[in-house]
Amino acid sequence: MIPNFAVVHIENPHWRRFHLWIPLFLLWVPVILLSPIIFLVLLAACLACRINLWRAIAVLWGILCSLPGTDVHVRSQANQVQVHIL
């Protein structure tokens, strides 16, 4: 399953908590439109590095599909940022 939303929580002692929902499914429209260019760049990179193209596509797809459920927490002194991918 590809990720659909990313939820960003920002905490700072000087202002209130900030929650932002980012719809990742809207990014698929430009990716689909740019897919021929992305494919050619990936093909050139695979040829230059002598990597199997289909193996590279399978690995990238596996990484993309494993993103849902990812949590990232960054804390610095009193500031905190949390990103959760749904």
C-alpha positions as CSV (number, residue, x, y, z in Angstrom):
1,M,0.0,0.0,0.0
2,I,1.4,3.4,-0.9
3,P,1.3,6.2,1.7
4,N,-1.7,8.5,1.6
5,F,-1.1,11.1,4.3
6,A,1.7,12.4,6.5
7,V,0.8,14.0,9.8
8,V,3.3,16.6,11.1
9,H,3.2,17.7,14.8
10,I,5.4,20.6,15.8
11,E,5.8,21.7,19.5
12,N,7.6,24.8,20.6
13,P,7.4,26.4,24.0
14,H,6.9,29.9,22.5
15,W,3.8,29.0,20.5
16,R,1.1,26.4,20.7
17,R,1.2,23.0,19.1
18,F,0.9,22.8,15.4
19,H,-0.6,19.9,13.5
20,L,-0.4,19.6,9.7
21,W,-2.0,16.9,7.6
22,I,-0.2,16.6,4.2
23,P,-2.2,14.6,1.5
24,L,0.5,12.6,-0.2
25,F,-1.9,11.1,-2.7
26,L,-1.9,14.5,-4.5
27,L,1.8,14.0,-5.3
28,W,0.9,11.1,-7.5
29,V,-0.5,13.3,-10.3
30,P,2.8,15.0,-11.1
31,V,4.7,11.7,-10.6
32,I,2.5,10.0,-13.2
33,L,2.9,12.9,-15.6
34,L,6.7,12.9,-15.1
35,S,7.0,9.1,-15.2
36,P,8.6,8.9,-18.7
37,I,11.4,11.3,-17.6
38,I,11.8,9.6,-14.2
39,F,12.1,6.2,-16.0
40,L,14.7,7.5,-18.4
41,V,16.8,9.0,-15.6
42,L,16.5,5.8,-13.7
43,L,17.5,3.8,-16.8
44,A,20.6,6.0,-17.3
45,A,21.6,5.8,-13.7
46,C,21.2,2.0,-13.8
47,L,23.3,1.7,-16.9
48,A,26.0,4.0,-15.6
49,C,26.2,2.0,-12.3
50,R,25.7,-1.4,-13.9
51,I,22.6,-2.2,-11.9
52,N,19.7,-4.3,-13.1
53,L,16.8,-1.9,-13.9
54,W,14.0,-4.2,-12.9
55,R,15.7,-5.0,-9.6
56,A,16.1,-1.2,-8.9
57,I,12.4,-0.6,-9.6
58,A,11.5,-3.5,-7.3
59,V,13.6,-2.1,-4.5
60,L,12.2,1.4,-4.9
61,W,8.7,0.1,-5.0
62,G,9.3,-2.0,-1.8
63,I,10.7,1.1,0.0
64,L,7.7,3.1,-1.1
65,C,5.2,0.5,0.0
66,S,6.9,0.1,3.4
67,L,6.5,3.8,4.3
68,P,3.1,3.7,5.9
69,G,3.5,3.3,9.7
70,T,6.8,5.2,9.8
71,D,7.3,7.5,12.8
72,V,10.0,10.1,13.0
73,H,10.7,12.0,16.2
74,V,13.2,14.8,16.4
75,R,13.7,16.6,19.7
76,S,16.1,19.5,20.4
77,Q,16.0,21.1,23.8
78,A,12.3,22.2,24.2
79,N,11.4,21.9,20.5
80,Q,9.9,18.7,19.1
81,V,8.9,17.6,15.6
82,Q,7.0,14.3,14.9
83,V,6.1,13.0,11.5
84,H,3.8,10.0,11.1
85,I,3.1,8.5,7.7
86,L,-0.3,6.9,7.2
